[in-house]
Structure formats: structure tokens, C-alpha cells
């Protein structure tokens, strides 16, 4: 804020708020939202869980959390005959 001439004695949480709103609108579970924000986490999650909430990471990177967006149903795709003959 100082770079643009705004001074404040308060800590702002605007990035947290906008990020959590974005992932919420994309359908990320509330458990993963709490995990990434470290809100109301029990000891296991805070001290022992090393996995990052993958759906939050996908959404913040601009991707969808829908599995079908990444894994096409191979039964509905027929490869070209040239490709079939190569196998």
C-alpha cells in the first residue's frame, strides 16, 4: 500500500478474502478452504498433515476442479484409423 501512497496501521486480509471467495465459487470444499486459510484447524492438520489442498491450488492457478476437465472418457473417443494401425 505504501508504494501507492496508502498508509495504514492495520493488517489487511484482502488477499485472503478474495482468494477464499474465488475458490468457494469454483466449488472447493469448505474443509479445504479452512485448511488453506488455517482456520479452526485441529492439531493433526496443523502439525502433521503435509498435503496441500489440491483443489484450492488448482483454482488459484486458474484451473477447474472438475475431474472430467482433465481426464476424458476414453470410451467416447475413437482414435483415427492411422493411429489405430500404428498400435
PDB file of N, CA, C and O in Angstrom:
ATOM      1  N   UNK A   1       0.804  -1.192   0.000  1.00  0.00           N
ATOM      2  CA  UNK A   1       0.000   0.000   0.000  1.00  0.00           C
ATOM      3  C   UNK A   1       0.854   1.266   0.000  1.00  0.00           C
ATOM      4  O   UNK A   1       0.502   2.273  -0.615  1.00  0.00           O
ATOM      5  N   UNK A   2       1.973   1.193   0.697  1.00  0.00           N
ATOM      6  CA  UNK A   2       2.833   2.370   0.772  1.00  0.00           C
ATOM      7  C   UNK A   2       3.343   2.783  -0.600  1.00  0.00           C
ATOM      8  O   UNK A   2       3.559   3.968  -0.853  1.00  0.00           O
ATOM      9  N   UNK A   3       3.537   1.814  -1.485  1.00  0.00           N
ATOM     10  CA  UNK A   3       4.042   2.110  -2.832  1.00  0.00           C
ATOM     11  C   UNK A   3       3.096   3.015  -3.611  1.00  0.00           C
ATOM     12  O   UNK A   3       3.524   3.733  -4.515  1.00  0.00           O
ATOM     13  N   UNK A   4       1.808   2.981  -3.265  1.00  0.00           N
ATOM     14  CA  UNK A   4       0.837   3.821  -3.970  1.00  0.00           C
ATOM     15  C   UNK A   4       0.300   4.937  -3.086  1.00  0.00           C
ATOM     16  O   UNK A   4      -0.712   5.562  -3.403  1.00  0.00           O
ATOM     17  N   UNK A   5       0.993   5.183  -1.964  1.00  0.00           N
ATOM     18  CA  UNK A   5       0.645   6.318  -1.117  1.00  0.00           C
ATOM     19  C   UNK A   5      -0.468   6.065  -0.118  1.00  0.00           C
ATOM     20  O   UNK A   5      -1.061   7.014   0.394  1.00  0.00           O
ATOM     21  N   UNK A   6      -0.763   4.815   0.168  1.00  0.00           N
ATOM     22  CA  UNK A   6      -1.796   4.499   1.156  1.00  0.00           C
ATOM     23  C   UNK A   6      -1.105   3.998   2.414  1.00  0.00           C
ATOM     24  O   UNK A   6      -0.365   3.015   2.381  1.00  0.00           O
ATOM     25  N   UNK A   7      -1.355   4.685   3.521  1.00  0.00           N
ATOM     26  CA  UNK A   7      -0.752   4.236   4.773  1.00  0.00           C
ATOM     27  C   UNK A   7      -1.850   3.718   5.693  1.00  0.00           C
ATOM     28  O   UNK A   7      -2.951   4.267   5.744  1.00  0.00           O
ATOM     29  N   UNK A   8      -1.529   2.663   6.409  1.00  0.00           N
ATOM     30  CA  UNK A   8      -2.499   2.062   7.317  1.00  0.00           C
ATOM     31  C   UNK A   8      -1.755   1.416   8.469  1.00  0.00           C
ATOM     32  O   UNK A   8      -0.678   0.846   8.290  1.00  0.00           O
ATOM     33  N   UNK A   9      -2.339   1.511   9.647  1.00  0.00           N
ATOM     34  CA  UNK A   9      -1.745   0.851  10.806  1.00  0.00           C
ATOM     35  C   UNK A   9      -2.360  -0.532  11.014  1.00  0.00           C
ATOM     36  O   UNK A   9      -1.980  -1.247  11.941  1.00  0.00           O
ATOM     37  N   UNK A  10      -3.290  -0.905  10.170  1.00  0.00           N
ATOM     38  CA  UNK A  10      -3.977  -2.187  10.283  1.00  0.00           C
ATOM     39  C   UNK A  10      -3.428  -3.183   9.275  1.00  0.00           C
ATOM     40  O   UNK A  10      -2.963  -2.809   8.198  1.00  0.00           O
ATOM     41  N   UNK A  11      -3.491  -4.442   9.638  1.00  0.00           N
ATOM     42  CA  UNK A  11      -3.116  -5.508   8.709  1.00  0.00           C
ATOM     43  C   UNK A  11      -4.344  -5.814   7.862  1.00  0.00           C
ATOM     44  O   UNK A  11      -5.443  -5.991   8.387  1.00  0.00           O
ATOM     45  N   UNK A  12      -4.152  -5.875   6.572  1.00  0.00           N
ATOM     46  CA  UNK A  12      -5.285  -6.152   5.696  1.00  0.00           C
ATOM     47  C   UNK A  12      -5.308  -7.621   5.302  1.00  0.00           C
ATOM     48  O   UNK A  12      -4.264  -8.256   5.146  1.00  0.00           O
ATOM     49  N   UNK A  13      -6.484  -8.135   5.147  1.00  0.00           N
ATOM     50  CA  UNK A  13      -6.664  -9.530   4.764  1.00  0.00           C
ATOM     51  C   UNK A  13      -7.375  -9.628   3.419  1.00  0.00           C
ATOM     52  O   UNK A  13      -8.047 -10.622   3.144  1.00  0.00           O
ATOM     53  N   UNK A  14      -7.233  -8.610   2.585  1.00  0.00           N
ATOM     54  CA  UNK A  14      -7.939  -8.578   1.315  1.00  0.00           C
ATOM     55  C   UNK A  14      -7.554  -9.744   0.414  1.00  0.00           C
ATOM     56  O   UNK A  14      -8.410 -10.293  -0.280  1.00  0.00           O
ATOM     57  N   UNK A  15      -6.274 -10.134   0.414  1.00  0.00           N
ATOM     58  CA  UNK A  15      -5.872 -11.264  -0.431  1.00  0.00           C
ATOM     59  C   UNK A  15      -6.504 -12.558   0.046  1.00  0.00           C
ATOM     60  O   UNK A  15      -6.938 -13.373  -0.768  1.00  0.00           O
ATOM     61  N   UNK A  16      -6.561 -12.757   1.360  1.00  0.00           N
ATOM     62  CA  UNK A  16      -7.212 -13.954   1.891  1.00  0.00           C
ATOM     63  C   UNK A  16      -8.683 -13.969   1.513  1.00  0.00           C
ATOM     64  O   UNK A  16      -9.213 -15.000   1.098  1.00  0.00           O
ATOM     65  N   UNK A  17      -9.341 -12.831   1.654  1.00  0.00           N
ATOM     66  CA  UNK A  17     -10.775 -12.762   1.371  1.00  0.00           C
ATOM     67  C   UNK A  17     -11.053 -13.012  -0.101  1.00  0.00           C
ATOM     68  O   UNK A  17     -11.961 -13.774  -0.433  1.00  0.00           O
ATOM     69  N   UNK A  18     -10.301 -12.393  -0.981  1.00  0.00           N
ATOM     70  CA  UNK A  18     -10.563 -12.572  -2.413  1.00  0.00           C
ATOM     71  C   UNK A  18     -10.218 -13.986  -2.860  1.00  0.00           C
ATOM     72  O   UNK A  18     -10.919 -14.550  -3.700  1.00  0.00           O
ATOM     73  N   UNK A  19      -9.155 -14.569  -2.317  1.00  0.00           N
ATOM     74  CA  UNK A  19      -8.779 -15.937  -2.692  1.00  0.00           C
ATOM     75  C   UNK A  19      -9.830 -16.933  -2.227  1.00  0.00           C
ATOM     76  O   UNK A  19     -10.212 -17.828  -2.982  1.00  0.00           O
ATOM     77  N   UNK A  20     -10.299 -16.789  -1.001  1.00  0.00           N
ATOM     78  CA  UNK A  20     -11.273 -17.743  -0.483  1.00  0.00           C
ATOM     79  C   UNK A  20     -12.602 -17.605  -1.204  1.00  0.00           C
ATOM     80  O   UNK A  20     -13.304 -18.598  -1.395  1.00  0.00           O
ATOM     81  N   UNK A  21     -12.962 -16.394  -1.607  1.00  0.00           N
ATOM     82  CA  UNK A  21     -14.182 -16.213  -2.399  1.00  0.00           C
ATOM     83  C   UNK A  21     -14.045 -16.877  -3.761  1.00  0.00           C
ATOM     84  O   UNK A  21     -14.991 -17.491  -4.253  1.00  0.00           O
ATOM     85  N   UNK A  22     -12.872 -16.755  -4.371  1.00  0.00           N
ATOM     86  CA  UNK A  22     -12.656 -17.349  -5.685  1.00  0.00           C
ATOM     87  C   UNK A  22     -12.763 -18.867  -5.615  1.00  0.00           C
ATOM     88  O   UNK A  22     -13.449 -19.472  -6.439  1.00  0.00           O
ATOM     89  N   UNK A  23     -12.098 -19.495  -4.646  1.00  0.00           N
ATOM     90  CA  UNK A  23     -12.147 -20.951  -4.569  1.00  0.00           C
ATOM     91  C   UNK A  23     -13.530 -21.440  -4.151  1.00  0.00           C
ATOM     92  O   UNK A  23     -13.955 -22.519  -4.562  1.00  0.00           O
ATOM     93  N   UNK A  24     -14.221 -20.666  -3.351  1.00  0.00           N
ATOM     94  CA  UNK A  24     -15.575 -21.033  -2.948  1.00  0.00           C
ATOM     95  C   UNK A  24     -16.513 -21.055  -4.147  1.00  0.00           C
ATOM     96  O   UNK A  24     -17.324 -21.971  -4.282  1.00  0.00           O
ATOM     97  N   UNK A  25     -16.411 -20.065  -5.009  1.00  0.00           N
ATOM     98  CA  UNK A  25     -17.265 -20.007  -6.202  1.00  0.00           C
ATOM     99  C   UNK A  25     -16.950 -21.111  -7.195  1.00  0.00           C
ATOM    100  O   UNK A  25     -17.780 -21.431  -8.046  1.00  0.00           O
ATOM    101  N   UNK A  26     -15.762 -21.699  -7.100  1.00  0.00           N
ATOM    102  CA  UNK A  26     -15.386 -22.787  -8.002  1.00  0.00           C
ATOM    103  C   UNK A  26     -15.716 -24.157  -7.422  1.00  0.00           C
ATOM    104  O   UNK A  26     -15.419 -25.176  -8.046  1.00  0.00           O
ATOM    105  N   UNK A  27     -16.319 -24.198  -6.251  1.00  0.00           N
ATOM    106  CA  UNK A  27     -16.782 -25.459  -5.695  1.00  0.00           C
ATOM    107  C   UNK A  27     -15.806 -26.204  -4.807  1.00  0.00           C
ATOM    108  O   UNK A  27     -16.002 -27.391  -4.547  1.00  0.00           O
ATOM    109  N   UNK A  28     -14.762 -25.544  -4.336  1.00  0.00           N
ATOM    110  CA  UNK A  28     -13.816 -26.194  -3.427  1.00  0.00           C
ATOM    111  C   UNK A  28     -14.513 -26.425  -2.087  1.00  0.00           C
ATOM    112  O   UNK A  28     -15.227 -25.551  -1.593  1.00  0.00           O
ATOM    113  N   UNK A  29     -14.303 -27.601  -1.505  1.00  0.00           N
ATOM    114  CA  UNK A  29     -14.977 -27.943  -0.249  1.00  0.00           C
ATOM    115  C   UNK A  29     -14.583 -26.977   0.872  1.00  0.00           C
ATOM    116  O   UNK A  29     -13.494 -26.404   0.874  1.00  0.00           O
ATOM    117  N   UNK A  30     -15.499 -26.820   1.814  1.00  0.00           N
ATOM    118  CA  UNK A  30     -15.219 -25.913   2.932  1.00  0.00           C
ATOM    119  C   UNK A  30     -14.071 -26.438   3.790  1.00  0.00           C
ATOM    120  O   UNK A  30     -13.347 -25.649   4.398  1.00  0.00           O
ATOM    121  N   UNK A  31     -13.893 -27.766   3.848  1.00  0.00           N
ATOM    122  CA  UNK A  31     -12.758 -28.318   4.593  1.00  0.00           C
ATOM    123  C   UNK A  31     -11.438 -27.860   3.985  1.00  0.00           C
ATOM    124  O   UNK A  31     -10.518 -27.479   4.709  1.00  0.00           O
ATOM    125  N   UNK A  32     -11.341 -27.898   2.655  1.00  0.00           N
ATOM    126  CA  UNK A  32     -10.106 -27.457   2.006  1.00  0.00           C
ATOM    127  C   UNK A  32      -9.941 -25.945   2.120  1.00  0.00           C
ATOM    128  O   UNK A  32      -8.816 -25.453   2.211  1.00  0.00           O
ATOM    129  N   UNK A  33     -11.036 -25.210   2.115  1.00  0.00           N
ATOM    130  CA  UNK A  33     -10.942 -23.762   2.298  1.00  0.00           C
ATOM    131  C   UNK A  33     -10.372 -23.453   3.679  1.00  0.00           C
ATOM    132  O   UNK A  33      -9.486 -22.609   3.812  1.00  0.00           O
ATOM    133  N   UNK A  34     -10.871 -24.126   4.693  1.00  0.00           N
ATOM    134  CA  UNK A  34     -10.356 -23.907   6.052  1.00  0.00           C
ATOM    135  C   UNK A  34      -8.904 -24.348   6.160  1.00  0.00           C
ATOM    136  O   UNK A  34      -8.109 -23.715   6.854  1.00  0.00           O
ATOM    137  N   UNK A  35      -8.557 -25.434   5.474  1.00  0.00           N
ATOM    138  CA  UNK A  35      -7.181 -25.936   5.537  1.00  0.00           C
ATOM    139  C   UNK A  35      -6.202 -24.921   4.969  1.00  0.00           C
ATOM    140  O   UNK A  35      -5.170 -24.650   5.582  1.00  0.00           O
ATOM    141  N   UNK A  36      -6.510 -24.360   3.813  1.00  0.00           N
ATOM    142  CA  UNK A  36      -5.573 -23.424   3.193  1.00  0.00           C
ATOM    143  C   UNK A  36      -5.486 -22.119   3.981  1.00  0.00           C
ATOM    144  O   UNK A  36      -4.436 -21.477   4.000  1.00  0.00           O
ATOM    145  N   UNK A  37      -6.572 -21.726   4.626  1.00  0.00           N
ATOM    146  CA  UNK A  37      -6.561 -20.500   5.419  1.00  0.00           C
ATOM    147  C   UNK A  37      -6.154 -20.713   6.856  1.00  0.00           C
ATOM    148  O   UNK A  37      -6.023 -19.757   7.621  1.00  0.00           O
ATOM    149  N   UNK A  38      -5.949 -21.984   7.232  1.00  0.00           N
ATOM    150  CA  UNK A  38      -5.613 -22.361   8.608  1.00  0.00           C
ATOM    151  C   UNK A  38      -6.634 -21.826   9.607  1.00  0.00           C
ATOM    152  O   UNK A  38      -6.284 -21.313  10.670  1.00  0.00           O
ATOM    153  N   UNK A  39      -7.908 -21.959   9.236  1.00  0.00           N
ATOM    154  CA  UNK A  39      -8.990 -21.530  10.105  1.00  0.00           C
ATOM    155  C   UNK A  39      -9.537 -22.729  10.863  1.00  0.00           C
ATOM    156  O   UNK A  39      -9.946 -23.721  10.261  1.00  0.00           O
ATOM    157  N   UNK A  40      -9.541 -22.632  12.179  1.00  0.00           N
ATOM    158  CA  UNK A  40     -10.120 -23.644  13.051  1.00  0.00           C
ATOM    159  C   UNK A  40      -9.599 -25.042  12.740  1.00  0.00           C
ATOM    160  O   UNK A  40     -10.384 -25.982  12.612  1.00  0.00           O
ATOM    161  N   UNK A  41      -8.320 -25.183  12.621  1.00  0.00           N
ATOM    162  CA  UNK A  41      -7.742 -26.489  12.316  1.00  0.00           C
ATOM    163  C   UNK A  41      -7.365 -27.213  13.598  1.00  0.00           C
ATOM    164  O   UNK A  41      -6.902 -26.597  14.558  1.00  0.00           O
ATOM    165  N   UNK A  42      -7.565 -28.518  13.606  1.00  0.00           N
ATOM    166  CA  UNK A  42      -7.147 -29.281  14.776  1.00  0.00           C
ATOM    167  C   UNK A  42      -5.645 -29.561  14.700  1.00  0.00           C
ATOM    168  O   UNK A  42      -5.006 -29.268  13.689  1.00  0.00           O
ATOM    169  N   UNK A  43      -5.096 -30.117  15.747  1.00  0.00           N
ATOM    170  CA  UNK A  43      -3.650 -30.340  15.821  1.00  0.00           C
ATOM    171  C   UNK A  43      -3.123 -31.223  14.703  1.00  0.00           C
ATOM    172  O   UNK A  43      -2.032 -30.977  14.188  1.00  0.00           O
ATOM    173  N   UNK A  44      -3.880 -32.255  14.315  1.00  0.00           N
ATOM    174  CA  UNK A  44      -3.407 -33.146  13.264  1.00  0.00           C
ATOM    175  C   UNK A  44      -3.124 -32.369  11.980  1.00  0.00           C
ATOM    176  O   UNK A  44      -2.077 -32.548  11.358  1.00  0.00           O
ATOM    177  N   UNK A  45      -4.050 -31.518  11.592  1.00  0.00           N
ATOM    178  CA  UNK A  45      -3.883 -30.766  10.350  1.00  0.00           C
ATOM    179  C   UNK A  45      -2.750 -29.756  10.477  1.00  0.00           C
ATOM    180  O   UNK A  45      -1.939 -29.619   9.561  1.00  0.00           O
ATOM    181  N   UNK A  46      -2.687 -29.056  11.589  1.00  0.00           N
ATOM    182  CA  UNK A  46      -1.673 -28.021  11.771  1.00  0.00           C
ATOM    183  C   UNK A  46      -0.270 -28.604  11.840  1.00  0.00           C
ATOM    184  O   UNK A  46       0.657 -28.061  11.237  1.00  0.00           O
ATOM    185  N   UNK A  47      -0.102 -29.712  12.572  1.00  0.00           N
ATOM    186  CA  UNK A  47       1.241 -30.212  12.838  1.00  0.00           C
ATOM    187  C   UNK A  47       1.669 -31.415  12.005  1.00  0.00           C
ATOM    188  O   UNK A  47       2.867 -31.627  11.813  1.00  0.00           O
ATOM    189  N   UNK A  48       0.727 -32.203  11.508  1.00  0.00           N
ATOM    190  CA  UNK A  48       1.116 -33.458  10.876  1.00  0.00           C
ATOM    191  C   UNK A  48       0.745 -33.578   9.403  1.00  0.00           C
ATOM    192  O   UNK A  48       1.439 -34.268   8.656  1.00  0.00           O
ATOM    193  N   UNK A  49      -0.298 -32.943   8.977  1.00  0.00           N
ATOM    194  CA  UNK A  49      -0.741 -33.080   7.599  1.00  0.00           C
ATOM    195  C   UNK A  49       0.182 -32.293   6.681  1.00  0.00           C
ATOM    196  O   UNK A  49       0.325 -31.080   6.830  1.00  0.00           O
ATOM    197  N   UNK A  50       0.805 -32.978   5.737  1.00  0.00           N
ATOM    198  CA  UNK A  50       1.745 -32.292   4.849  1.00  0.00           C
ATOM    199  C   UNK A  50       1.156 -32.030   3.470  1.00  0.00           C
ATOM    200  O   UNK A  50       1.707 -31.237   2.706  1.00  0.00           O
ATOM    201  N   UNK A  51       0.047 -32.681   3.142  1.00  0.00           N
ATOM    202  CA  UNK A  51      -0.557 -32.470   1.826  1.00  0.00           C
ATOM    203  C   UNK A  51      -1.202 -31.096   1.748  1.00  0.00           C
ATOM    204  O   UNK A  51      -1.825 -30.625   2.700  1.00  0.00           O
ATOM    205  N   UNK A  52      -1.045 -30.481   0.623  1.00  0.00           N
ATOM    206  CA  UNK A  52      -1.708 -29.208   0.381  1.00  0.00           C
ATOM    207  C   UNK A  52      -3.078 -29.491  -0.215  1.00  0.00           C
ATOM    208  O   UNK A  52      -3.247 -30.502  -0.897  1.00  0.00           O
ATOM    209  N   UNK A  53      -4.057 -28.633   0.021  1.00  0.00           N
ATOM    210  CA  UNK A  53      -5.390 -28.856  -0.535  1.00  0.00           C
ATOM    211  C   UNK A  53      -5.364 -28.659  -2.056  1.00  0.00           C
ATOM    212  O   UNK A  53      -5.361 -27.526  -2.539  1.00  0.00           O
ATOM    213  N   UNK A  54      -5.345 -29.748  -2.793  1.00  0.00           N
ATOM    214  CA  UNK A  54      -5.108 -29.719  -4.229  1.00  0.00           C
ATOM    215  C   UNK A  54      -6.158 -28.913  -4.995  1.00  0.00           C
ATOM    216  O   UNK A  54      -5.821 -28.233  -5.964  1.00  0.00           O
ATOM    217  N   UNK A  55      -7.419 -28.979  -4.578  1.00  0.00           N
ATOM    218  CA  UNK A  55      -8.441 -28.225  -5.309  1.00  0.00           C
ATOM    219  C   UNK A  55      -8.252 -26.721  -5.159  1.00  0.00           C
ATOM    220  O   UNK A  55      -8.503 -25.966  -6.099  1.00  0.00           O
ATOM    221  N   UNK A  56      -7.815 -26.288  -3.998  1.00  0.00           N
ATOM    222  CA  UNK A  56      -7.535 -24.861  -3.801  1.00  0.00           C
ATOM    223  C   UNK A  56      -6.394 -24.430  -4.717  1.00  0.00           C
ATOM    224  O   UNK A  56      -6.464 -23.379  -5.354  1.00  0.00           O
ATOM    225  N   UNK A  57      -5.358 -25.236  -4.778  1.00  0.00           N
ATOM    226  CA  UNK A  57      -4.205 -24.911  -5.617  1.00  0.00           C
ATOM    227  C   UNK A  57      -4.616 -24.832  -7.085  1.00  0.00           C
ATOM    228  O   UNK A  57      -4.196 -23.923  -7.801  1.00  0.00           O
ATOM    229  N   UNK A  58      -5.437 -25.783  -7.533  1.00  0.00           N
ATOM    230  CA  UNK A  58      -5.905 -25.769  -8.928  1.00  0.00           C
ATOM    231  C   UNK A  58      -6.666 -24.488  -9.242  1.00  0.00           C
ATOM    232  O   UNK A  58      -6.404 -23.831 -10.249  1.00  0.00           O
ATOM    233  N   UNK A  59      -7.613 -24.137  -8.370  1.00  0.00           N
ATOM    234  CA  UNK A  59      -8.443 -22.952  -8.619  1.00  0.00           C
ATOM    235  C   UNK A  59      -7.609 -21.682  -8.597  1.00  0.00           C
ATOM    236  O   UNK A  59      -7.778 -20.824  -9.464  1.00  0.00           O
ATOM    237  N   UNK A  60      -6.717 -21.542  -7.631  1.00  0.00           N
ATOM    238  CA  UNK A  60      -5.891 -20.339  -7.560  1.00  0.00           C
ATOM    239  C   UNK A  60      -4.944 -20.227  -8.749  1.00  0.00           C
ATOM    240  O   UNK A  60      -4.502 -19.132  -9.094  1.00  0.00           O
ATOM    241  N   UNK A  61      -4.631 -21.369  -9.379  1.00  0.00           N
ATOM    242  CA  UNK A  61      -3.780 -21.362 -10.575  1.00  0.00           C
ATOM    243  C   UNK A  61      -4.594 -21.162 -11.850  1.00  0.00           C
ATOM    244  O   UNK A  61      -4.036 -21.117 -12.946  1.00  0.00           O
ATOM    245  N   UNK A  62      -5.911 -21.043 -11.707  1.00  0.00           N
ATOM    246  CA  UNK A  62      -6.754 -20.767 -12.870  1.00  0.00           C
ATOM    247  C   UNK A  62      -7.364 -21.996 -13.522  1.00  0.00           C
ATOM    248  O   UNK A  62      -7.892 -21.906 -14.630  1.00  0.00           O
ATOM    249  N   UNK A  63      -7.301 -23.147 -12.853  1.00  0.00           N
ATOM    250  CA  UNK A  63      -7.855 -24.377 -13.414  1.00  0.00           C
ATOM    251  C   UNK A  63      -9.168 -24.741 -12.736  1.00  0.00           C
ATOM    252  O   UNK A  63      -9.533 -24.160 -11.714  1.00  0.00           O
ATOM    253  N   UNK A  64      -9.862 -25.692 -13.307  1.00  0.00           N
ATOM    254  CA  UNK A  64     -11.116 -26.191 -12.757  1.00  0.00           C
ATOM    255  C   UNK A  64     -10.829 -27.359 -11.821  1.00  0.00           C
ATOM    256  O   UNK A  64      -9.797 -28.019 -11.941  1.00  0.00           O
ATOM    257  N   UNK A  65     -11.753 -27.613 -10.883  1.00  0.00           N
ATOM    258  CA  UNK A  65     -11.594 -28.778 -10.015  1.00  0.00           C
ATOM    259  C   UNK A  65     -12.383 -29.972 -10.536  1.00  0.00           C
ATOM    260  O   UNK A  65     -12.356 -31.046  -9.936  1.00  0.00           O
ATOM    261  N   UNK A  66     -13.078 -29.789 -11.642  1.00  0.00           N
ATOM    262  CA  UNK A  66     -13.864 -30.896 -12.206  1.00  0.00           C
ATOM    263  C   UNK A  66     -12.936 -31.919 -12.844  1.00  0.00           C
ATOM    264  O   UNK A  66     -12.176 -31.590 -13.755  1.00  0.00           O
ATOM    265  N   UNK A  67     -12.996 -33.153 -12.369  1.00  0.00           N
ATOM    266  CA  UNK A  67     -12.120 -34.223 -12.848  1.00  0.00           C
ATOM    267  C   UNK A  67     -12.263 -34.426 -14.349  1.00  0.00           C
ATOM    268  O   UNK A  67     -11.272 -34.660 -15.041  1.00  0.00           O
ATOM    269  N   UNK A  68     -13.482 -34.337 -14.853  1.00  0.00           N
ATOM    270  CA  UNK A  68     -13.710 -34.591 -16.276  1.00  0.00           C
ATOM    271  C   UNK A  68     -13.062 -33.542 -17.184  1.00  0.00           C
ATOM    272  O   UNK A  68     -12.939 -33.766 -18.388  1.00  0.00           O
ATOM    273  N   UNK A  69     -12.657 -32.429 -16.639  1.00  0.00           N
ATOM    274  CA  UNK A  69     -11.956 -31.425 -17.444  1.00  0.00           C
ATOM    275  C   UNK A  69     -10.542 -31.873 -17.805  1.00  0.00           C
ATOM    276  O   UNK A  69      -9.945 -31.343 -18.742  1.00  0.00           O
ATOM    277  N   UNK A  70     -10.001 -32.848 -17.065  1.00  0.00           N
ATOM    278  CA  UNK A  70      -8.631 -33.290 -17.281  1.00  0.00           C
ATOM    279  C   UNK A  70      -8.525 -34.731 -17.757  1.00  0.00           C
ATOM    280  O   UNK A  70      -7.541 -35.105 -18.396  1.00  0.00           O
ATOM    281  N   UNK A  71      -9.519 -35.530 -17.452  1.00  0.00           N
ATOM    282  CA  UNK A  71      -9.475 -36.949 -17.786  1.00  0.00           C
ATOM    283  C   UNK A  71     -10.655 -37.287 -18.686  1.00  0.00           C
ATOM    284  O   UNK A  71     -11.744 -37.585 -18.196  1.00  0.00           O
ATOM    285  N   UNK A  72     -10.445 -37.244 -20.010  1.00  0.00           N
ATOM    286  CA  UNK A  72     -11.559 -37.518 -20.917  1.00  0.00           C
ATOM    287  C   UNK A  72     -11.989 -38.983 -20.835  1.00  0.00           C
ATOM    288  O   UNK A  72     -11.186 -39.862 -20.522  1.00  0.00           O
ATOM    289  N   UNK A  73     -13.243 -39.223 -21.117  1.00  0.00           N
ATOM    290  CA  UNK A  73     -13.767 -40.580 -21.159  1.00  0.00           C
ATOM    291  C   UNK A  73     -13.273 -41.230 -22.442  1.00  0.00           C
ATOM    292  O   UNK A  73     -13.733 -40.892 -23.532  1.00  0.00           O
ATOM    293  N   UNK A  74     -12.350 -42.151 -22.313  1.00  0.00           N
ATOM    294  CA  UNK A  74     -11.718 -42.758 -23.493  1.00  0.00           C
ATOM    295  C   UNK A  74     -12.690 -43.599 -24.301  1.00  0.00           C
ATOM    296  O   UNK A  74     -12.454 -43.855 -25.481  1.00  0.00           O
ATOM    297  N   UNK A  75     -13.774 -44.029 -23.684  1.00  0.00           N
ATOM    298  CA  UNK A  75     -14.733 -44.856 -24.401  1.00  0.00           C
ATOM    299  C   UNK A  75     -15.485 -44.062 -25.469  1.00  0.00           C
ATOM    300  O   UNK A  75     -16.016 -44.651 -26.411  1.00  0.00           O
ATOM    301  N   UNK A  76     -15.538 -42.751 -25.338  1.00  0.00           N
ATOM    302  CA  UNK A  76     -16.281 -41.959 -26.323  1.00  0.00           C
ATOM    303  C   UNK A  76     -15.378 -41.371 -27.399  1.00  0.00           C
ATOM    304  O   UNK A  76     -15.862 -40.728 -28.330  1.00  0.00           O
ATOM    305  N   UNK A  77     -14.080 -41.586 -27.280  1.00  0.00           N
ATOM    306  CA  UNK A  77     -13.138 -41.050 -28.257  1.00  0.00           C
ATOM    307  C   UNK A  77     -12.621 -42.195 -29.120  1.00  0.00           C
ATOM    308  O   UNK A  77     -12.036 -43.154 -28.616  1.00  0.00           O
ATOM    309  N   UNK A  78     -12.843 -42.081 -30.415  1.00  0.00           N
ATOM    310  CA  UNK A  78     -12.325 -43.084 -31.342  1.00  0.00           C
ATOM    311  C   UNK A  78     -11.118 -42.495 -32.051  1.00  0.00           C
ATOM    312  O   UNK A  78     -11.247 -41.512 -32.782  1.00  0.00           O
ATOM    313  N   UNK A  79      -9.938 -43.088 -31.843  1.00  0.00           N
ATOM    314  CA  UNK A  79      -8.737 -42.557 -32.494  1.00  0.00           C
ATOM    315  C   UNK A  79      -8.819 -42.741 -34.010  1.00  0.00           C
ATOM    316  O   UNK A  79      -9.485 -43.659 -34.488  1.00  0.00           O
ATOM    317  N   UNK A  80      -8.151 -41.880 -34.759  1.00  0.00           N
ATOM    318  CA  UNK A  80      -8.131 -42.022 -36.215  1.00  0.00           C
ATOM    319  C   UNK A  80      -7.567 -43.395 -36.607  1.00  0.00           C
ATOM    320  O   UNK A  80      -6.738 -43.956 -35.891  1.00  0.00           O
ATOM    321  N   UNK A  81      -8.015 -43.919 -37.726  1.00  0.00           N
ATOM    322  CA  UNK A  81      -7.602 -45.243 -38.190  1.00  0.00           C
ATOM    323  C   UNK A  81      -6.088 -45.341 -38.342  1.00  0.00           C
ATOM    324  O   UNK A  81      -5.505 -46.391 -38.075  1.00  0.00           O
ATOM    325  N   UNK A  82      -5.442 -44.242 -38.773  1.00  0.00           N
ATOM    326  CA  UNK A  82      -3.982 -44.240 -38.919  1.00  0.00           C
ATOM    327  C   UNK A  82      -3.301 -44.506 -37.577  1.00  0.00           C
ATOM    328  O   UNK A  82      -2.313 -45.238 -37.506  1.00  0.00           O
ATOM    329  N   UNK A  83      -3.828 -43.914 -36.535  1.00  0.00           N
ATOM    330  CA  UNK A  83      -3.271 -44.115 -35.202  1.00  0.00           C
ATOM    331  C   UNK A  83      -3.545 -45.538 -34.716  1.00  0.00           C
ATOM    332  O   UNK A  83      -2.674 -46.168 -34.115  1.00  0.00           O
ATOM    333  N   UNK A  84      -4.731 -46.034 -34.970  1.00  0.00           N
ATOM    334  CA  UNK A  84      -5.063 -47.402 -34.573  1.00  0.00           C
ATOM    335  C   UNK A  84      -4.132 -48.411 -35.246  1.00  0.00           C
ATOM    336  O   UNK A  84      -3.729 -49.393 -34.623  1.00  0.00           O
ATOM    337  N   UNK A  85      -3.795 -48.178 -36.493  1.00  0.00           N
ATOM    338  CA  UNK A  85      -2.938 -49.098 -37.239  1.00  0.00           C
ATOM    339  C   UNK A  85      -1.498 -49.073 -36.726  1.00  0.00           C
ATOM    340  O   UNK A  85      -0.761 -50.040 -36.918  1.00  0.00           O
ATOM    341  N   UNK A  86      -1.092 -47.990 -36.084  1.00  0.00           N
ATOM    342  CA  UNK A  86       0.264 -47.883 -35.552  1.00  0.00           C
ATOM    343  C   UNK A  86       0.447 -48.719 -34.285  1.00  0.00           C
ATOM    344  O   UNK A  86       1.571 -49.034 -33.892  1.00  0.00           O
ATOM    345  N   UNK A  87      -0.657 -49.070 -33.660  1.00  0.00           N
ATOM    346  CA  UNK A  87      -0.582 -49.795 -32.385  1.00  0.00           C
ATOM    347  C   UNK A  87      -0.475 -51.288 -32.621  1.00  0.00           C
ATOM    348  O   UNK A  87      -0.401 -52.060 -31.665  1.00  0.00           O
TER     349      UNK A  87
END
